[in-house]
Structures are given as structure tokens and as C-alpha cells.
Amino acid sequence: MSSEMDYHSSKFPECIAQGLQKLEEIIKLPSTSQLHKLQQQIIEERILNYQYQDPSSGVKSISPIEELVIVRCIAQYLANIFDPATRNSLFITLFPAVSNEPQTLPQLRTLMSLVSLAVATHNVAVLDATAVWMQQVSCFSVRCCKLSFNLNQDFFQSNVETPEHFMKALKSLPTATPLFCANLITSLAQVYAKVGTNEFCKEPEPHLVKIIIYWLKANPFIILTPLTTSLPGISLPMTAVLAISPLSKWCIEAPFFSQNKSLSENEVETKDLYSELHFLLLETLQNVSAIRSQMTQREVICAEHIKNIADVLVQRFNSCKKFSPATNARETSLNRLAQIVLVALHTNCLSGRLSEMWNSLKKLPGSPRLMKMLFNYNMC
């Protein structure tokens, strides 16, 4: 390896590629505190080009033009690394999964720009590495949801006509980079569903629902991809979180999105979208048996997530008791929840504390036929 200070020989932007090359050399060496310090110095000063002043001043921001140059250089460099393990290690070193350092927020901003560029330019190498990063930080994490929300703002806004080449890039994701597509669906779904909190699901934009339906139709196994995909270069892979729970919450709470409003033709179409999405989720659960022997983890749906969805649904019902139009909404929600749980049980897709899930489900009214079937199933 060349001497420690060789990376200072070039100025911006040449220093970016040189810094990446140096960093690639370092991550292949046995880890030491000295190398870790040098690694951080290269990232901050030569690759991401953050300049530090006194501690109270924090990070000096780079200009938008400089940021564009940086993300283009990183994207090109990663695209030229043909070993997935090396590429993934370099990517996670550049954008660490956990960090309390002051550069965390600027790094996340750079990451957002990098991934948006990768989607728009079909840079599969960057998207594959991003998919591994998403799984390691958890698709439900704040950082991952911020990344996905930024992509949502860039590509999925229904009030902005998506350019044809962008739409082509989006539609190619399930085949071009299935793990990224699967993890993006999970994270985008969680942005609105808020599974694990006591909050109601926020209504997603119809354009987003449509593209997710397109992805699920293009590849009926897309949501299950993390269960059968290895992560090269990652010594301790994190448990994959799938999109089934947050997307189910979309469908289960969807009948309440347009409550107490007269529905336009577009809103009626949107209601049909959730019926279609719900059917595709049931189909996905039925597909699990076909990949069971290839799965790298047992968990498909966490029972805690179903418990949380049921608890929030009780709050939904209590908040709309005074409104008679809510009767149909309640029945549709209960039927969808019952179908998801019944199929998940039938396909052995639920894991975790099932007793706590059943306790929450029992708090729901059991009048619809499917809910009665569900409770009878539990008694068997």
C-alpha cells in the first residue's frame, strides 16, 4: 500500500477517485484504530469533501454543484467494481449503518443524491449496494425511510408528470435489481404505514400505489427477494424486514382514507387499487412455500407487526363510532386483516409472540364472517 498521505496529491474533483481507491485498499487490511482514523479522514476530506472548523461550527456545507460532481464520481467508481463483496464493503464504509458523528446528516444527503442518480441512470451496481445497506440499517429505520421518502419526492409524485426515461427506469427495477426494489417497497410502505407505532396509516399517493402494484405483477416473488438473497461482503447480515406488514396496513386502513367525503371517479379508482394490492399480498404469502427451501431466515411476518396493526385498528374504530358510513369501512378492514392472518397462518409465515397477537386481535369486533373464522382457527 502506498504511503498514508499520497491521497493529498490531487485536488478536487480528482481527489475523489483517488480517495476511493485508497479507501478500497484500506478496507481489505486488518482493522486497526490508526487505519480507521485514516479511513474517516479520507472519506471526510477527500471523497465527500467536508471541511471542519472549530467543534461549535460543525460541518461546512458543500455546494449543490460540488455534491453532483461527488455523487457522479462515486457512482462511476462503484460501477467499475465487479466484485460485489468489495463494492458492498466500500459502500457501507462510505455510508456507515450507525454513526453519531457530525457528518451523519451530510452523508445521508449525499447518499440520497447518489441513489436518485443511480435510479435515473440505471446504475445497477450502486442500487445493488444500496439494497445491502438498506437491509443492514433496517428498512424500517429512520435513515432508510428518509432515503426512500427522498426517492418518493423525486420519482413518485402524482402531481408531476414523470419523464418517460424515469418511468422506464422505475419499471425496470424488479428485474434489474430485485433486492433494491424489494427493500425500497418495504421502506416506502413504512414511511406511510408507520408499523410499530400507534399512529394511523397516512394515505400514500395513488401514483405510488400504482407503481408498487406494477412491480408486484412484474415479479410475483419480488417482496420475498430478501429471504433468498445473500449479502456478499457482509459478515453479519441483519434479519430482513419484508413489505408485507406495512403494505397490509395500507390495505387494511384504506377504507378510512376517504371517509366522510363524496368520492370522485379518481377516488373510486384508488379504492379499487387497494383491493388489487391486497390480492397481490395474499398471492405473495401463498408463494412462500415455493421458496421455503431457499430461505436464509425463517421470519416472513413478525407477529408483533400484526398486533400493532390490530391495536391501531381498534383506535380507528373508536374514533369513528359516531359516523354510520364507517360500518362498511370497518367490515372491509376486518375482512382484509382476517384474510392476511389466515393465509399467513396457513402458509406458516408468522413468527414471534403469537399469543400477544391473538390478544390484540380479540379486541376487535368479530361480527364479519372471516373474523369468526379467524377466531375459530385459533381455537383449533
C-alpha positions as CSV (number, residue, x, y, z in Angstrom):
1,M,0.0,0.0,0.0
2,S,1.2,3.5,-0.8
3,S,2.1,5.9,1.9
4,E,-0.7,7.4,4.1
5,M,-0.5,10.9,2.6
6,D,-0.4,10.0,-1.1
7,Y,-4.1,10.8,-1.3
8,H,-3.4,14.5,-0.8
9,S,-1.6,14.7,-4.1
10,S,-4.7,15.6,-6.2
11,K,-7.2,18.5,-5.9
12,F,-11.0,18.4,-6.3
13,P,-12.5,16.6,-8.2
14,E,-9.6,14.2,-9.0
15,C,-9.1,13.6,-5.3
16,I,-12.5,11.7,-5.1
17,A,-11.5,8.8,-7.3
18,Q,-8.1,8.7,-5.7
19,G,-9.6,8.7,-2.2
20,L,-12.0,5.9,-3.2
21,Q,-9.1,3.8,-4.5
22,K,-7.2,4.4,-1.3
23,L,-10.2,3.5,0.8
24,E,-10.7,0.3,-1.2
25,E,-7.1,-0.7,-0.3
26,I,-7.6,0.1,3.4
27,I,-10.8,-1.9,3.9
28,K,-9.0,-5.0,2.7
29,L,-6.5,-4.7,5.5
30,P,-6.8,-6.0,9.2
31,S,-8.7,-3.3,11.1
32,T,-6.7,-1.1,13.5
33,S,-7.5,2.2,15.2
34,Q,-4.9,4.0,13.1
35,L,-6.4,2.7,9.8
36,H,-9.9,3.6,11.0
37,K,-8.8,7.1,11.7
38,L,-7.2,7.4,8.3
39,Q,-10.2,5.9,6.7
40,Q,-12.5,8.5,8.2
41,Q,-10.1,11.3,7.2
42,I,-10.1,10.1,3.5
43,I,-13.9,9.9,3.5
44,E,-14.5,13.3,5.0
45,E,-11.7,15.3,3.3
46,R,-11.0,13.7,0.0
47,I,-14.2,11.8,-1.1
48,L,-17.1,13.7,0.5
49,N,-15.0,16.8,0.8
50,Y,-16.4,18.0,4.1
51,Q,-14.3,20.8,5.7
52,Y,-14.3,21.1,9.5
53,Q,-13.7,24.3,11.5
54,D,-13.9,24.5,15.3
55,P,-16.3,22.0,17.0
56,S,-19.1,24.5,17.5
57,S,-19.2,25.3,13.8
58,G,-19.7,21.7,12.7
59,V,-19.6,20.8,9.0
60,K,-19.1,23.3,6.3
61,S,-21.7,22.5,3.6
62,I,-20.6,21.8,0.0
63,S,-22.4,23.5,-2.9
64,P,-25.0,21.6,-5.0
65,I,-22.7,21.6,-8.0
66,E,-19.9,20.1,-5.8
67,E,-22.3,17.5,-4.5
68,L,-23.3,16.5,-8.0
69,V,-19.7,16.0,-9.0
70,I,-19.1,13.9,-5.9
71,V,-22.1,11.6,-6.4
72,R,-21.2,11.2,-10.1
73,C,-17.6,10.2,-9.2
74,I,-18.8,7.7,-6.6
75,A,-21.4,6.2,-8.9
76,Q,-18.8,5.7,-11.7
77,Y,-16.3,4.2,-9.3
78,L,-18.7,1.8,-7.8
79,A,-20.0,0.8,-11.2
80,N,-16.4,-0.3,-12.1
81,I,-16.0,-2.6,-9.1
82,F,-17.0,-6.0,-10.4
83,D,-16.7,-7.9,-7.1
84,P,-20.0,-7.5,-5.1
85,A,-18.3,-8.1,-1.8
86,T,-15.7,-5.3,-2.3
87,R,-18.4,-3.0,-3.6
88,N,-20.7,-3.6,-0.7
89,S,-17.9,-3.2,1.9
90,L,-16.8,0.1,0.3
91,F,-20.4,1.4,0.2
92,I,-21.1,0.6,3.8
93,T,-17.8,2.2,4.8
94,L,-18.7,5.4,3.0
95,F,-22.2,5.4,4.5
96,P,-21.9,3.6,7.8
97,A,-25.1,2.0,9.2
98,V,-24.7,3.5,12.7
99,S,-23.0,6.8,13.3
100,N,-23.3,9.7,15.8
101,E,-20.6,11.8,14.2
102,P,-21.5,15.3,13.0
103,Q,-21.1,14.3,9.3
104,T,-24.0,11.8,9.5
105,L,-26.6,14.2,8.1
106,P,-24.5,15.5,5.2
107,Q,-23.5,11.9,4.4
108,L,-27.2,10.9,4.3
109,R,-27.9,13.9,2.0
110,T,-25.1,12.7,-0.3
111,L,-26.4,9.2,-0.2
112,M,-29.9,10.4,-1.2
113,S,-28.5,12.2,-4.2
114,L,-26.3,9.2,-5.2
115,V,-29.3,6.8,-5.1
116,S,-31.6,9.2,-7.0
117,L,-28.9,9.5,-9.7
118,A,-28.5,5.7,-9.8
119,V,-32.2,5.1,-10.3
120,A,-32.3,7.7,-13.1
121,T,-29.2,6.4,-14.9
122,H,-29.9,2.6,-14.4
123,N,-26.7,2.2,-12.3
124,V,-27.4,-1.3,-11.1
125,A,-24.1,-1.6,-9.2
126,V,-25.0,1.4,-6.9
127,L,-28.6,0.2,-6.4
128,D,-27.4,-3.3,-5.5
129,A,-25.0,-1.9,-3.0
130,T,-27.8,0.4,-1.7
131,A,-30.1,-2.6,-1.2
132,V,-27.5,-4.3,1.0
133,W,-27.1,-1.0,3.0
134,M,-30.9,-0.8,3.4
135,Q,-31.1,-4.3,4.8
136,Q,-28.2,-3.7,7.2
137,V,-29.6,-0.5,8.7
138,S,-33.2,-2.0,8.5
139,C,-35.8,-0.9,6.0
140,F,-37.9,0.4,8.9
141,S,-35.1,2.6,10.3
142,V,-35.3,6.4,10.2
143,R,-32.3,6.7,7.9
144,C,-33.7,4.2,5.4
145,C,-37.2,5.8,5.4
146,K,-35.6,9.3,4.8
147,L,-33.8,7.9,1.8
148,S,-37.0,6.3,0.4
149,F,-39.0,9.4,1.1
150,N,-36.5,11.4,-0.9
151,L,-36.9,9.0,-3.8
152,N,-40.6,9.3,-3.4
153,Q,-40.3,13.1,-3.8
154,D,-38.1,12.7,-6.9
155,F,-40.0,10.0,-8.7
156,F,-43.4,9.2,-7.4
157,Q,-45.3,12.5,-7.0
158,S,-48.6,12.1,-8.9
159,N,-48.9,15.9,-9.4
160,V,-45.8,15.9,-11.5
161,E,-45.6,14.1,-14.8
162,T,-42.8,11.6,-14.6
163,P,-40.5,11.8,-17.6
164,E,-40.6,8.7,-19.9
165,H,-37.0,7.7,-19.3
166,F,-37.5,7.9,-15.5
167,M,-40.7,5.8,-15.7
168,K,-38.7,3.2,-17.8
169,A,-36.1,3.2,-15.1
170,L,-38.6,2.6,-12.3
171,K,-40.4,-0.2,-14.2
172,S,-37.2,-2.0,-14.8
173,L,-36.3,-2.2,-11.0
174,P,-37.9,-5.7,-10.3
175,T,-35.8,-7.4,-13.0
176,A,-32.7,-5.2,-13.0
177,T,-32.1,-5.0,-9.2
178,P,-34.8,-7.1,-7.4
179,L,-33.2,-6.8,-3.9
180,F,-33.2,-3.0,-4.1
181,C,-36.8,-3.0,-5.4
182,A,-37.9,-5.2,-2.6
183,N,-36.2,-3.1,0.1
184,L,-37.4,0.1,-1.5
185,I,-41.0,-1.2,-1.4
186,T,-40.6,-2.1,2.3
187,S,-39.2,1.3,3.2
188,L,-41.6,3.3,1.1
189,A,-44.5,1.4,2.6
190,Q,-43.2,2.0,6.1
191,V,-43.0,5.8,5.5
192,Y,-46.8,5.8,5.3
193,A,-47.8,2.8,7.4
194,K,-45.7,3.6,10.5
195,V,-45.9,0.0,11.6
196,G,-44.7,-0.3,15.2
197,T,-46.1,3.0,16.3
198,N,-49.6,3.9,17.5
199,E,-50.1,6.2,14.5
200,F,-52.7,5.8,11.8
201,C,-51.5,5.0,8.3
202,K,-51.1,8.0,6.1
203,E,-52.7,7.8,2.7
204,P,-50.0,7.3,0.0
205,E,-50.2,9.0,-3.4
206,P,-52.1,6.9,-5.9
207,H,-49.2,7.1,-8.3
208,L,-47.0,5.3,-5.7
209,V,-49.7,2.6,-5.1
210,K,-49.9,2.0,-8.9
211,I,-46.1,1.6,-9.4
212,I,-45.9,-0.8,-6.4
213,I,-48.8,-2.9,-7.9
214,Y,-46.9,-2.8,-11.3
215,W,-43.8,-4.2,-9.5
216,L,-45.7,-6.9,-7.7
217,K,-47.3,-8.0,-11.0
218,A,-44.0,-7.9,-12.9
219,N,-42.4,-10.2,-10.3
220,P,-44.8,-12.0,-8.0
221,F,-41.9,-13.0,-5.8
222,I,-40.4,-9.5,-5.5
223,I,-41.3,-8.8,-1.9
224,L,-39.8,-12.2,-0.9
225,T,-36.4,-11.5,-2.6
226,P,-34.6,-10.6,0.7
227,L,-35.4,-14.1,2.0
228,T,-33.4,-15.8,-0.7
229,T,-30.6,-13.3,-1.4
230,S,-27.1,-13.5,0.2
231,L,-25.3,-10.3,1.0
232,P,-21.7,-10.6,-0.3
233,G,-19.1,-8.8,1.9
234,I,-21.4,-8.7,4.9
235,S,-20.2,-10.9,7.8
236,L,-23.3,-10.4,10.0
237,P,-26.4,-10.0,7.8
238,M,-29.3,-8.4,9.6
239,T,-32.7,-10.0,9.6
240,A,-34.6,-8.8,6.6
241,V,-37.9,-7.0,7.1
242,L,-40.4,-7.5,4.3
243,A,-43.0,-5.2,2.9
244,I,-45.9,-7.5,3.7
245,S,-46.8,-5.9,7.1
246,P,-46.7,-2.2,6.0
247,L,-48.4,-2.8,2.7
248,S,-51.1,-4.8,4.6
249,K,-51.6,-1.8,6.9
250,W,-52.2,0.3,3.8
251,C,-54.9,-2.0,2.6
252,I,-56.5,-2.6,6.0
253,E,-56.8,1.2,6.8
254,A,-57.5,2.2,3.2
255,P,-61.3,2.1,3.7
256,F,-60.9,5.0,6.1
257,F,-58.8,7.2,3.8
258,S,-61.8,8.8,2.1
259,Q,-64.3,8.6,4.9
260,N,-67.0,11.3,5.1
261,K,-66.1,12.5,1.6
262,S,-68.0,12.2,-1.6
263,L,-65.9,10.1,-3.9
264,S,-64.8,11.3,-7.3
265,E,-64.0,8.9,-10.1
266,N,-60.3,9.0,-9.3
267,E,-61.0,8.2,-5.6
268,V,-63.2,5.2,-6.6
269,E,-60.3,4.0,-8.8
270,T,-58.0,4.4,-5.8
271,K,-60.2,2.2,-3.7
272,D,-60.0,-0.5,-6.3
273,L,-56.2,-0.2,-6.2
274,Y,-56.1,-1.2,-2.6
275,S,-58.3,-4.3,-3.4
276,E,-55.8,-5.2,-6.1
277,L,-52.9,-4.6,-3.8
278,H,-54.5,-6.7,-1.1
279,F,-55.0,-9.6,-3.5
280,L,-51.3,-9.4,-4.6
281,L,-50.2,-9.6,-1.0
282,L,-52.3,-12.7,-0.4
283,E,-50.7,-14.2,-3.5
284,T,-47.2,-13.3,-2.2
285,L,-47.9,-15.2,1.0
286,Q,-49.0,-18.2,-1.0
287,N,-45.8,-18.1,-2.9
288,V,-43.6,-18.6,0.2
289,S,-44.0,-22.3,0.0
290,A,-42.2,-22.3,-3.4
291,I,-39.1,-20.7,-1.9
292,R,-39.1,-22.2,1.6
293,S,-36.1,-24.4,0.9
294,Q,-34.0,-21.4,-0.3
295,M,-34.8,-19.1,2.5
296,T,-31.9,-17.7,4.6
297,Q,-34.2,-16.8,7.5
298,R,-37.5,-18.2,9.0
299,E,-39.3,-15.0,9.7
300,V,-41.6,-13.7,7.0
301,I,-44.1,-11.7,9.1
302,C,-43.5,-10.7,12.6
303,A,-46.5,-11.3,14.9
304,E,-45.7,-8.1,16.7
305,H,-46.4,-6.2,13.5
306,I,-49.9,-7.8,13.2
307,K,-50.5,-7.0,16.9
308,N,-49.6,-3.3,16.2
309,I,-51.9,-3.2,13.2
310,A,-54.8,-4.6,15.2
311,D,-54.2,-2.2,18.1
312,V,-54.2,0.8,15.7
313,L,-57.4,-0.5,14.0
314,V,-59.1,-0.5,17.4
315,Q,-58.2,3.2,17.7
316,R,-59.6,3.7,14.2
317,F,-62.9,2.1,15.1
318,N,-63.2,4.1,18.3
319,S,-62.5,7.4,16.5
320,C,-65.3,6.9,14.0
321,K,-68.1,5.3,16.1
322,K,-70.4,8.3,15.6
323,F,-70.3,8.0,11.8
324,S,-72.6,5.5,10.2
325,P,-70.7,5.4,6.9
326,A,-67.9,3.8,8.8
327,T,-69.7,0.4,9.1
328,N,-68.7,-0.7,5.6
329,A,-65.2,0.6,6.2
330,R,-64.9,-1.5,9.4
331,E,-66.1,-4.7,7.7
332,T,-63.7,-4.2,4.8
333,S,-60.8,-3.6,7.2
334,L,-61.6,-6.5,9.4
335,N,-62.0,-8.9,6.4
336,R,-58.7,-7.8,4.9
337,L,-56.9,-8.2,8.3
338,A,-58.5,-11.7,8.8
339,Q,-57.5,-12.8,5.3
340,I,-53.9,-11.7,5.8
341,V,-53.6,-13.5,9.1
342,L,-55.5,-16.7,7.9
343,V,-53.2,-17.0,4.8
344,A,-50.1,-16.3,6.9
345,L,-51.1,-19.0,9.4
346,H,-51.9,-21.4,6.6
347,T,-48.5,-20.8,4.9
348,N,-46.6,-20.9,8.2
349,C,-45.4,-17.3,7.7
350,L,-46.0,-15.9,11.2
351,S,-43.3,-15.9,13.8
352,G,-42.8,-14.3,17.2
353,R,-45.2,-13.9,20.1
354,L,-48.4,-15.3,18.6
355,S,-50.2,-15.1,22.0
356,E,-49.8,-11.4,22.2
357,M,-51.1,-11.0,18.6
358,W,-54.2,-13.1,19.4
359,N,-54.9,-11.0,22.5
360,S,-54.9,-7.8,20.3
361,L,-57.0,-9.5,17.6
362,K,-59.6,-10.5,20.2
363,K,-60.2,-6.8,21.0
364,L,-61.6,-6.3,17.5
365,P,-65.3,-6.9,16.8
366,G,-65.8,-10.4,15.5
367,S,-69.0,-10.0,13.6
368,P,-67.7,-10.3,10.0
369,R,-67.6,-14.0,8.9
370,L,-63.9,-14.0,8.2
371,M,-63.1,-12.7,11.7
372,K,-65.2,-15.5,13.1
373,M,-63.2,-18.0,11.0
374,L,-60.0,-16.5,12.3
375,F,-61.0,-16.9,15.9
376,N,-62.2,-20.4,15.3
377,Y,-58.8,-21.2,13.7
378,N,-57.1,-20.1,16.9
379,M,-59.3,-22.4,19.0
380,C,-58.4,-25.5,16.8
